[in-house]
Amino acid sequence: MILTSQVLLWAAVAIQAVLIAALARQVGILHERIAPAGALTLHQNVRVGDMPAPMELEAVDGEAIVIGGKRSGRSQLIFFAAPDCPVCKSLLPVLRSSADAERDWLDVVLAGDGDAAAYRKLTVDHGLERFPLLLSEALGRAFGVSKLPYAVLIDESGKVASLGLINSREHLESLFEAKERGVASLQEYLAKRNGAA
């Protein structure tokens, strides 16, 4: 009886080991098939590679800020958000840490339109006072912003390097990755890479 139960127990362990190995293989296959998700670019007039006309706008604190145009070795990230957008609020710590990590080459500008007091409170609550804050409906229209949070990365030459709807840290980082690889989006990069393979 003890021998029978031992054999059955070892048979159960062997079956479980085979099942775990099969599941691990399936996870590996799924990992290869699922591409990294980049920021979603919406259909709009502004495209990667466009050189938008520089816009000089006044920040909430009165400072003159130029959006676009050539910038001596620095890129500019315009992050569109709103105080009543929960996803925007959840991404502001990510924006702050990304700005710190990329500070050698990146300038961050917060943008939106609406009540200045609500935007000031948003920046104070999330420790973003160091970033210029632009409240301009014209700026949002110029970049075709229709959903939030949205970001536009303009490279040092004044061209749009990448842009899109930002819902996670990965989406924000995908803008930097797309710029580095010289593609409109990570999806475009993967399509080119898979087409060449």
Secondary structure, DSSP 8 states (H G I E B T S, - for coil): -HHHHHHHHHHHHHHHHHHHHHHHHHHHHHHHHS-----B--S-S--TT-----EEEE-TTS-EEEESS--TT-EEEEEE--TT-HHHHHHHHHHHHHHHHTTTTEEEEEEE-S-HHHHHHHHHHTT-TTS-EEE-HHHHHHTT--SSSEEEEE-TTS-EEEEEE--SHHHHHHHHHHHHHTSS-HHHHHHHHHHH-
